[in-house]
């Protein structure tokens, strides 16, 4: 995708999001989050690894302060893939779509499946689980489109060893709000 098409995609997303503007979050308000990354690793001689991560989620406000949310993640690298699904309970601590900032605190649980392939073609995998807390800070560009930073602390068995340990992630992405 060329750079000019990439910018056009973001402008389209922002204008579509802005068309659903509302002054306050209320019962029935929905949030949607999107993030993604791609990477190429290598030396001067060539590429040594590549990867792709995508995440999306949604939340539904049950009243003005509490929301229930669901999300999914997909990770791909040449010899490994993983999928995760999460459920979370969120509380609006500060802000709404009529303020330039908002802060949602959450409790979440994540369930995943990792699948790996060896160089000889054998496949193996495992199930993963995580429980944790997060704080989603959003800077609202319009009353319904914002950019979020979402630091999360998890107790999980999804690390390389498979043993339970602590993990911190801090995804950045695009958030949309509509009624």
KAZI-V842693 format. One line per field, one symbol per residue. ss: DSSP state (H for helix, E for strand, L for the rest). psi: psi as a letter, one per 20 degrees, with the letter a starting at -180 (. if undefined). burial: b if it has 16 or more other ideal C-beta (glycine too) atoms within 10 Angstrom, else e. A space follows every 10 residues. Layout:
ss: ???
psi: ???
burial: ???
This chain:
ss: LLHHHHHHHH HHHHHHHHHL LLLLLLLLLE EEEEEEEEEE EEELLEEEEE EEEEEEEEEE ELLLLEEEEE EEEEEEELLE EEEEEEEEEE EEEEELLLLL EEEEEEEEEE EEEEEEELLL LLEEEEEEEE EEEEEEEEEE LLLLEEEEEE EEEEEELLLL LLLLEEEEEE EEEEEEEEL
psi: prhhhghhgg gggghgghik qqhqqrpiqq qpqpqqqqqp qrahiaphrr rppqqqrqqp phbihpqpqq rqqppprhjq qqqqqqqqpq pohqraijqi qqppqqpqpp prpppqprhi iqqrarqqqq qaqrooppoo haijprpqpm pppqorkjrh hiqprqppqm qpappqpr.
burial: eeeeeeeeee eeebeebeeb eeeebeeebb bbbebeeeee eeeeeeeeee eebebebebe beeeeebebe bebebeeeee bbebebebeb ebeebbbeee ebebebebeb ebebeeeeee eeeeeeebeb ebebebbbeb ebbbbbebeb ebebebbbee eeeeeeeeee bebbbbbbe
